[in-house]
Amino acid sequence: MAKIALFAGSFDPFTRGHEVVVEMALRLFDKVVIGVGENVAKQSLLSVEARCRLIADIYKNNNRVRVKSYSTLTGDFAREVGATVLVRGVRNTVDFEFERTIEATNRELFPELTTVLISTPAEYMHISSSMVRELLAFGRDIKEYLPQNIKIENYINRVES
């Protein structure tokens, strides 16, 4: 039976830091499901559909990665996709404390799930989706923070006036 891990987040946008966490997870698990959730507390750059399309484009040639959106508790979604492991990326001690709290709650609610924290390599520690959104808002070039060959403008929803 395949060992399936769920890497869940808002991924707005999906960065090189996220990409490296997926690469590391693929060394440990047979399949990785990237679950794209809607975080209503954040101002979104990309729609959930656009985030899924962007991530699917990155992994279009990798049959070990699936991308799917969800709007339930992460543990319920993990059950739905057959995952037994939750993968979480950790950049620093602040991330660690936050993820540790989530892990404790998930353990109470979903005791069959194991959380694996993957440390982001030093060269990606400073990259966050919120930082990328802010740089973009100020007109800065963000391509070095995104996976190779991803042009964010191809995914931003444009409203016609």
ABEGO torsion letter per residue (X at the ends): XBBBBBBBEAGOBBBAAAAAAAAAAAAABABBBBBBBBBAABBBABBAAAAAAAAAAAAAABAABBBBBBABBAAAAAAAAGBABBBBBBABAAAAAAAAAAAAAAAAABAABBBBBBBBBAAAAABBAAAAAAAAAAGBBAAAABBBGBBAAAABBBBBX
